[in-house]
Amino acid sequence: MRRTTIIISLLFLLSHAASAQVSYAYVERDSTLYLDVYQPATSPNGYTVLHMFGGGYYTGSRRHPWDSTYCRQLTDCGYTVVAIDYRLGMKNLKTAGFAGLEALANAMFMAAEDCAAAIAYLDKHHQNLSIDMSKIILEGSSAGAITALLIDYGRCNDLPYAAELPKDWKPAAVVAYSGAIYTRQGKLTWAQQPAPTLLFHGTVDGIVPYKSIVFGKRGMYGADALVKHLDKNGYPYAVYRFTDLGHEVCFAGPKTVDELNLFVKHYVVQQRYLWQDITLRDKDFQPTENSRKTAKQLYKENQY
């Protein structure tokens, strides 16, 4: 009996060994930035999810307990997961008005630069890491979702913050929870076709706009505005609109893994574009309480 128990325990440990992250230093900035690689324990599907945490560019970590748990959940679905850190450009800054907007924009581009460097690192070491560079899915929450969207947008338009991306590389897909694209070039435009894009957004998000905010040529375009532009151009997308919910949708990842898997199956593997536009009402969230909270409050309190 004891021998059987030991064998079962060993099998359990082996099946979960791949959930432990292996860390690599991927770039030197003001300090060394790291990424963690999680390999699936069984039945890898060949795709890699590049996960970027949220936190408003002033807090957060690739190893926040919520992020680590979500990364392991994705490995259970067969994905290799790479979780990266990036510079927090808004940390310790106290600005308001136009200066604050410029500081936030610079923080967005800084994070995108770091993400591009992480992708370049994966490209250089993809054989040792068993990563297929043509099967990388960019995914993020809140600030991480903005970063994921910016990387593909910057790739399509050859923008400076995407300069470190490998030549001719493109993601297999982009998945954004409460994200948006920020641009200083006027209205949204793509010089190349973007990757298939999956968007999750609350319709009353007061932190990352669900619609758009435009100041001259500067604009922040959330899911509602992005879908209009993507649809007009015939670019593949799927969107889940959470009625009467705010920024707490940025933590919907663990509850929407099935939706992510279906998106990957149809849009990425089969390249069968459905142009899905789905409106949901999720009673498990508490919009009357959480929708009024800041990104920092939500992140610290683990309001998922």
Helices and strands as residue ranges (DSSP letters): H 2-17, E 22-28, E 32-38, E 48-52, H 65-76, E 80-84, H 97-129, G 133-135, E 136-141, H 143-157, G 160-162, E 173-177, E 181-183, E 197-202, E 212-215, E 218-221, H 223-233, E 237-242, G 247-251, G 253-255, H 257-263, I 264-269, E 276-280, H 287-290, H 295-301
